[in-house]
Amino acid sequence: MLNGELVGRTFPGAETTLVTQESIAAFAAVVGETNLDVAPPTYAISITLNQSQTLLQDSGLDWTRVVHGDQRFEIFRPIVAGDKLICSSTIESARVMAGNEIVSIRSDLHSGSELVVSTWSTLVVRA
């Protein structure tokens, strides 16, 4: 069960991700995108998912029982090759419904002081 004291807390990332043209092309190929000038809109999840799990591994969530409930993106500008992005994750809410724990996490990708993309993930920790 998630430690309730963590709701509202932001976990700053320490690792910078360099976006490469190759990583954009690989992601684009999977989703069927042909424009490689910018990353596909959902490319951000390839960075935020892994980093938010790493940042939140000590939160009390049982990751072996987590299923993905929902995903949302707010894009302030496209991600392009050469971007150096750092991720931070905030636990926005946690509640129990029908014995399952529902956790909402916002992850922000910054390039320096510029907010590039925010993502929201709703995770369901099965009872």
For each residue, the residues with C-beta under 8 A, 3 or more apart:
1: 60 62 101 125
2: 6 7 59 60 61 91 94 101 103 125
3: 6 59 60
4: 7 94
5: 9
6: 2 3 9 59 60 91 94
7: 2 4 91 92 93 94
8: 90 91 92
9: 5 6 90 91
10: 88 89 90
11: 52 55 56 88 89 90
12: 86 88
13: 51 55 86 87 88 89
14: 86
15: 51 86 87
16: 84 85 86
17: 47 51 84 85 86 87
18: 82 83 84
19: 23 24 39 79 80 81 82 83 84 85
20: 23 24 81
21: 24 25 36 81
22: 25 26
23: 19 20 26 27 46
24: 19 20 21 27 28 36 38 39 40 43 79 80 81
25: 21 22 28 29 36
26: 22 23 29 30
27: 23 24 30 31 33 39 40 43 46
28: 24 25 31 32 33 34 35 36 39 40 43
29: 25 26 32 33
30: 26 27
31: 27 28 40 42
32: 28 29
33: 27 28 29 36 40
34: 28
35: 28 38
36: 21 24 25 28 33
37: 80
38: 24 35 78 79 80
39: 19 24 27 28 43 44 78 79 80
40: 24 27 28 31 33 43
41: 44 73 75
42: 31 45 73
43: 24 27 28 39 40 46 47 79
44: 39 41 47 48 73 75 79 109 116 117 119
45: 42 48 49 71 119
46: 23 27 43 49 50
47: 17 43 44 50 51 85 87 109
48: 44 45 51 52 87 89 107 109 117 119 121
49: 45 46 52 53 121
50: 46 47 53 54
51: 13 15 17 47 48 54 55 87 89 107
52: 11 48 49 55 56 87 89 105 107 121
53: 49 50 56 57 63
54: 50 51 57
55: 11 13 51 52 87 88 89
56: 11 52 53 59 61 89 91 105
57: 53 54 63
58:
59: 2 3 6 56 91
60: 1 2 3 6
61: 2 56 66 101 103 123 125
62: 1 65 66 125
63: 53 57 66
64:
65: 62 125 126
66: 61 62 63 123 124 125 126
67: 123 124 126
68: 71 121 122 123 124
69: 102 121 122 123 124
70: 120 121 122
71: 45 68 119 120 121 122
72: 119 120
73: 41 42 44 117 118 119 120
74: 117 118 119
75: 41 44 78 116 117
76: 114 115 116 117 118
77: 114 116
78: 38 39 75
79: 19 24 38 39 43 44 83 85 109 116 117
80: 19 24 37 38 39 83
81: 19 20 21 24
82: 18 19
83: 18 19 79 80 111 116
84: 16 17 18 19 111 112
85: 16 17 19 47 79 109 110 111 116
86: 12 13 14 15 16 17 109 110
87: 13 15 17 47 48 51 52 55 107 108 109 110
88: 10 11 12 13 55 107 108 110
89: 10 11 13 48 51 52 55 56 105 106 107 108
90: 8 9 10 11 105 106 107 108
91: 2 6 7 8 9 56 59 94 103 104 105
92: 7 8 104 105 106 120
93: 7 102 103 104
94: 2 4 6 7 91 101 102 103 104
95: 101 102
96: 99 100 101 102
97: 100 102
98: 127
99: 96 127
100: 96 97 124 125 126 127
101: 1 2 61 94 95 96 124 125 127
102: 69 93 94 95 96 97 122 123 124 125
103: 2 61 91 93 94 122 123 124 125
104: 91 92 93 94 120 121 122 123
105: 52 56 89 90 91 92 120 121 122 123
106: 89 90 92 118 119 120
107: 48 51 52 87 88 89 90 118 119 120 121
108: 87 88 89 90 115 117 118 119
109: 44 47 48 79 85 86 87 115 116 117 118 119
110: 85 86 87 88 113 114 115 116
111: 83 84 85 114 116
112: 84
113: 110
114: 76 77 110 111
115: 76 108 109 110 118
116: 44 75 76 77 79 83 85 109 110 111
117: 44 48 73 74 75 76 79 108 109
118: 73 74 76 106 107 108 109 115
119: 44 45 48 71 72 73 74 106 107 108 109
120: 70 71 72 73 92 104 105 106 107
121: 48 49 52 68 69 70 71 104 105 107
122: 68 69 70 71 102 103 104 105
123: 61 66 67 68 69 102 103 104 105
124: 66 67 68 69 100 101 102 103
125: 1 2 61 62 65 66 100 101 102 103
126: 65 66 67 100
127: 98 99 100 101
